[in-house]
Amino acid sequence: MKKLTISFLGRDCPGAVSTVSQILGQSGCNIVEVTQTILCGEFAAIFIVLAPEDLEQEDLRQRMLAGLKDAGLDLSVLVRPAVEGQWGTGIACQPFVVSADGPDHPGQIAAMSRIFAQHSINIESLKAILGEGGSQHALFVFEVMVPEDVDLGRLRRELVVEGRNHDLRVSVQHRDIFEAVHRVAPF
């Protein structure tokens, strides 16, 4: 078996995950990992699969496109070899959650992500929510992996300063602390 990454992007509608997973199963592929989201009516998903050695990438892509068309789904499909190993393998890292909120302005995500890049910090997840708390309000939540050799005090200062430059309040918390603070207790 070979490992492939299959990405889908297009108009959201019920049945997308069902159709994709059925076509993959019929093609002899086993789904190893998947992430999927909907953003402003757009469906996006990445499937990591184990595929038969004799299944060519382009053949699988054509099967996917034909099956999606038959199901009435308008999704683009990209099939490529899966990258082995994650970023940071062998690098000691700690998970952090960085949130930034304030009035929405162009360039805010670029400014914050530039700080991460300068410190070789990988963004594993980014969620931008606009309009909650007011029509011009922005909330950005970055889940990042911070290498242990990064000076956390310096990183926090740089993020806070960059946030102020863009009218954002910035919070930096270890993921364990963030999750403990935001955990909803049962009634």
Summary of the structure (lengths in Angstrom):
residues: 187
radius of gyration: 20.0
end to end distance: 47.0
largest distance: 54.9
contacts: 503
relative contact order: 0.15
helix: 31%
strand: 40%
